[in-house]
């Protein structure tokens, strides 16, 4: 009986989760999903002029209905040749998530813009926003509810009185954010930011009610410190709050110079999400392509149900430079420590 209860609880949460106030999509590699973390990150590319990236997260794979989250993004810096001490960032992002027995599917498409202003030669202030379209749908035929219990099991053939008005919804979504970066020399870089998501508090419900999405507040702090020509450490922290739910992640990773010129780098790191999981990370970079993989080991009470198999996640980012050197303003050197 003790083994059955956690299983039933898991299935129930996955089945009925859409009826409650849902939490936003998230990645353990928050530093490799810049546009979903803060729209002010649009065009904020310390070691390049443009980038494209993809993320994939498979969460709770050991339970019958795992959560699968995917994203793709791209952004670039504009007007570098016209603004001596600043530039404009433009970008876009697609988020897609499938969860639960009812295949609760979320698809979001955003366009974002940000402005970045150098403050002297050692700091940078950024502000940005994005606007997007969101769609959510659920397959009601795959769900069962409390009034379909026949005394022995949930019977989908029994009609339910659950008051569904629709199984497909669309809404407009808006985010805003600000960042600050400090880089006193070529060996130290510190960056922090704050953003507010769902500023317009859009309505999201499959019922005839006025259920609005709570605003989500995200803060982060990253740093890169070059210890030698062989090692750069990257500590970081992330905080998110939405309604009564919060998430805190702290940790860091280190880059080891494999080739001497930085063209090949090996990454290893450890992060901890409070009251949830230990996050082990490895990665490899060859020239402009960085690939990272992490595995989340569940440390909360839920570990008895998922056998500590929290999630695995893959992040790939390509960062490029404009070929015409006249666009690379001398006042805007590479901000991040590099080999």
N, C-alpha and C positions, 0 to 999 in steps of 0.2 A: 504493500500500500504506500509506503514511503517513497518508492520509486515512481509510482503512478502519479502521485500528486504533483511533483515538479513538472512531469510531462504534460499533464492536463493544464497546469498553469501556463506553461509555455505556449501550447496550442491556443488557449483562450486569449492570451495577450496578442498573439499574431493574428488571430481571427477578428478580434474586436478592436484592435488598436486604432483603426480609422475613426471610431466613434468618439474617441477622446481627443483632447488637445494634443496634436502630434508635435514631435520635436523635429527640427530641421535635419537635413542631411549633414553629415560631417565626415572628415577624414582625419586619421591619426597623423598623416603627413600634412598638417595644416600649412607648413612652410612651402609645400609643393603644390598647393591649391590656392594661389594668391588671390584670385579674383573672387572666389567664394568666401574667403576670409575677410576681405576688405576691398571695396571698390576703389579706394585710393591707391591700391597696389597696381592699378591699371597703368601700364607704361612705366612703372617703377621697377627697373631692371638693372640692378647694380653692376652686372658684368656683361651687359649687352644692349642692343638697340631694339630687338624684337624677340619674341619667344612663342612657342606653341607647346602645349602639354596635354597629357591624358592621365586620368586616375581611375583606378578600379578597386573597389572594396567589396569583399565577400565576408559578411558578418554572421556568426552563429551557424556555421556550415554543418555542425553536428546535429542540429535539430531539424525536424521535418520541413520547415519552411524558412530557409535562410534569407537574409536581407542582402541584396546586391545593388551597389551604388556605383554609377559611372559618371565621369565628367570629361569634357574636352574644352579647352580654352585657347585663346590666342590674343596677344596684345602687342602694341608697338608704340614707339616714341615718334611724335611728329613735331615739325617746326623747330627742329634742332638748329637749323641753319639761320633761322630768323630771330630766335630768342636767345640772347647771349647767356642769360643766367636762369633759364627755365625751359620747359618743354611741355607739350600736351601728350597725354597717353590715351589711346583708344583701344578698345578690345571687345571681345564677346565670349560668352560661355554657355555651354549646354550641360544641364544636370539631368540624370535619369536614374530612377530608383524603383526597384520592385521588391515588395515585402509581403509576407503573410500568406495564409491559405487562400484569401480572396484575390491574390495578385494585385494588391493595392499599388498602383503605378503612378509615379510622379514624374512629369517631364517639365523642365523649366528652361527657357531661353532668355538670355540677358544681353543687352548691349551697355557698355560702360564707358565713361570718360573721366579723366582726372587731369589736374594741373599740378605741376611740380616746380617749385621755386627754390633756387639755391639761396641760402642765407650766408653770404660770405663764401669761403672756400672749404668750410668744414661741416656744414649742416644743410639739411634740405627739408622743406615743409611741403606736404602734399594734401590735396583734398579732391574727393571724387564722389560720383554717384553712379548707380546703374538703374535701369528700368527694364522690366522683363514681363514675359507672359508665362503663366503657369497653368498646367493642366493636371488634374487628378482624376483617376477612374478606378473602379473596383468591380470585380466580377461577383455579383451578389449570389449567383447560382452556386458558387463554391463555398458559401458560408452557411453555418447553422447557428441558431440562437436558442436562448433559454426556453422559449415556448415550443421548441421542437424536440424536447426531451420526452421520450416515450416510456420512461421508467427503467430502461436498460441502456439506451444509447441515444445520441442525437440523430433524428431521422429527418433528412432533407425533404422527404415527401410530405411532411406535415406543414401546412401553410403557416407562415409567420405573420405576426401583427406588427413587426418592426416597421416604423413609419418612414420608409424611404421615399424621397421625392425625386431622386435622380441618382445615377451612378457615374456621371461624368460632369465635371465642373471646370470652369476656366476663370482666371482672375488676373488682374494687373498687380505687379509687385515692385516695390521701390526700396533701395538701400542707399545709405550715405556713409561716408567715413573720412577720417583724417589720419595722416602718418607723419612721423618725424624721424629723421635719420641724422646721426652724428658720426663723423669720420675724421677725427683729428689728425690721423696720419695713415700711411699705407698699410699699417699692421692692425688697425682697430676699426671696427664698424659696429654701430649699435642702432637698432631700428625698433620703434614701438608705434602702435596704432590702436585706434578705437573706431568701431563702426556700429551703426544701428540698422538692423534688417527689419523688413516689413514695416517701414515707416508709415505707410498708409493703412496698416492693419486690415488687409483684405479679408473678405468673408470666404470661409472654406467649410462647407458642410454638404452632406448628402441628404440632410433632412430639411424640413421646413422650419428652420430656426435661424437665428442671427449669430452664428458662431464665427467670431473673428480670430485671426491668427495673432497671437501675442507678439509684441516686438521682441526681437532677439538682440542682445548686446554682446559684442565680442571685443576683447582686448588681447593684444599679443605683444611680446617683447622678444626680439632676436638679437644675436650678436655674432660676429666672426672675429676671431683673434688669431693672428698668425704667430705661432710660437717659434717657428723656424722655417727654413726652406723646404722642410719635409712634412710639417704638420700644421694644420689649421683646425681649431676647435670652434664649434658652432652651438653654443648653449641657446636655449629658447624656452618660452613659456606661453601658454594659451589659456584664456578664460572665456567662457560663454555662459550666458544666462538667458533663459526664456521661460516665462511664467514662474513656476516653482522649481524648475529643473535647472541645474548648473553643471558645468563641466570644467575641470581644471587639469591641464597637462603641463608637466615640466620635464626637462631632460636636456639632452644634447647629443650631437654626433661629432665625429672627428674625420677630417679628410687627410689621407696619407698620399704623398706625392710618389707615384710609381715610376714615372718616366724622367724625372729631373726637371722638365720644362712645364709640368702641370698638365700635359696633354692627356695623361692617364692618372686617375685618382681612385683610391679605394676608400669607401666610407663604412663606418661602423658606429652604432649609437644605441642609447637606451633612454626611453621616456616612460613616464608613469602617469596614467590617468587615475586620479584619486577615486577610491572606492569602486574601481572598475577593472583596470587591467595594467599589466606591465607590457611595454611595447619595445620589441627588439627589432633593430633596423640594420640593414646592410645595403650597400650601394656601390655602383661603379660608374665612373665618368670617363668617356673617351672623346676627346676634343670638345665639341659643342653639345654632346648628348649625355644627359645624366639619367641614370636608372636607379630607382630605389625600391626595396622590398621590405615590408615590416610584417611582423606577426604579433598579434595582441593575445597575450595569455591572461585569461580571466582570473581575477583575484577576489571578486565579490562572491556573495552567497550563491549567485547564479552558476558558479563553477560546478556545482554538483549536478546541474542539469545539462550543461554543454561540455562537460569533461575538460574544462579550462580552454576549450577551443574557441576563443573569442572572435578573431577575424584575421584575415590576411589582406594585404593592400599592396598595390603596385603603382608607382608614379614614374612617369617618363617625361622629361622636359628637354626641348631643343632650344638653345639660345643662340642668336645670330647677331652679326654686326653688319651695318650697311657697307656696301663695297666702296662707295665714294667717300674718301677720307675728308673731303671738305665739309661733310655734315657732322664730323666729330669735333665739336667745339673744344678748344683747349681748356676752357674754364670748367668743363664738365669731364674730368678724368674719371676712370673707373672707380666706383665708390667702394667696392668690396675688396678685402685683402685677397690676393691671388698669388699663385706660385710663379 
